[in-house]
């Protein structure tokens, strides 16, 4: 299986090769938002393209991570461990974090 870090580098290299944006961070966030919206719309309409739209979200996210020099694989693993250790309690019908 390929690492996310290697995918980040491949995605970034493709952005450079094709002349896509690699400097406007806010534009990249907006493009990620757009792809999430497209995935949501495809799901709502029960279209077959949901998986492809989610792949676009991941591609933009990995590309942005490489632009920002963030090892997303490392950050995901760290966050999964942090979330695993969190304790939640239902308060007034709402699931609420009680310990970080």
Secondary structure, 3 states (H helix, E strand, C coil): CCCHHHHHHHHHHHHHHHCCCCCCHHHHHHHHHHHHHHHHHHHHCCCCCHHHHHHHHHHHHHHHHHHCCCCHHHHHHHHHHHHHHCEEEEECCEEEEEEC
